Amino acid sequence: MINLILIAASLGLVAPVFAQDSCNGVYTDQASCDANTTCTWCKCAAVPSACFEKVNAKKLPPGVYQCDSTELSATSSFPVSKTVEISAGVFMPTINLGGVESRPSNYSLFLEIGGVGLDTALTYGDDVQSVVGRAVRESGLKRKDIFVTTKIPCCPLKGATHCNSTHDPTSDIAKDLQVLGLDYVDLMLVHWPCNTPEETAAHYISLGPMLKAGTARAIGVSNFVSKDFEDLKQNTAGKGIPVPAINQCKMSIGDHDDATIK
């Protein structure tokens, strides 16, 4: 979602509105902007005045100026929520930072600058998992204020290098939590569908005890197309397992599955 918003804005397809919670609105006239000394950044129609010059203003997009190091946020003309309720009482950030072994991310820095959502998976490797867990523990933030998503593989899966005879969902769940070094995760997903709908359903059902044990606050799936999702609902109906809170699937301008998104 971030990339879509930024690209659209840069192409002039969306008129961005810059704002900050402590600043009541966006200023389009010089006098109003100068008058509000508590507002750390403003959008002025004219050139930056003493309001900005006093605090070493740094020019941002045309007409927008940052007055200090306070974190800024940008939204389109229709506000974007910071969280979405994916299950009863479980609010997931709309911005989450992921990373795999070949493309690591700086999770600690992300949390330091205000991010709260981290995304990982057992198949990303122990190194990545341990770094994610350490970032959470050493962040100085309360655990309840950080949202951690992780995933277990669905095996067997033909041609998947991540699947072997040692994989079973119960063991994978235990290892995932152990390598992360966390008592619970906020969202546990089945990373992809298995070879058959029945095997996929068995893996998803194995996540159910996590909800009762408090080791996961919500459960869901990842990389499912619409048929996978319908098969899963059919094979888990009446078995005391909630429908997936989310289906985490890839989406970009050049690669998206409209049928699944609908």
URMO-V252709 format. One record per backbone hydrogen bond with DSSP energy under -1.0 kcal/mol. CO is the residue of the C=O (numbers start at 1). NH is the residue of the N-H. Records with the same first field share a line. If there is no record, write none. Layout:
CO=NH / NH
This chain:
1=5
2=6
3=7
4=8
5=9
6=10
7=11
8=13
9=12
17=75
20=23
23=25
29=33
30=34
31=35
32=36
35=37
40=67
42=65
49=52 / 53
50=54
52=55 / 57
53=56
58=66
61=64
63=44
64=60
66=58
73=19
75=17
82=94
84=92
87=90
90=86 / 87
92=84
97=119
105=107
106=110
107=111
108=112
109=113
110=115
111=114
116=147
117=97
118=149
121=124
122=125
125=129
126=130
127=131
128=132
129=133
130=134
131=135
132=136
133=137
134=138
142=145
143=146
147=118
148=186 / 187
149=120
150=189
151=122
152=191
156=195
157=160
160=163
164=167
168=172
169=173
170=174
171=175
172=176
173=177
174=178
175=179
176=180
177=181 / 182
185=217
187=150
188=220
189=152
190=222
196=200
197=201
198=202
199=203
200=204
201=205
202=206
204=207
205=208
207=210
208=211 / 212
209=213
210=214 / 215 / 216
215=185
218=188
219=245
220=190
221=248
225=229
226=230
227=231
228=232
229=233
230=234
231=235
232=236
236=239
246=221
248=223
255=252
257=261
258=262
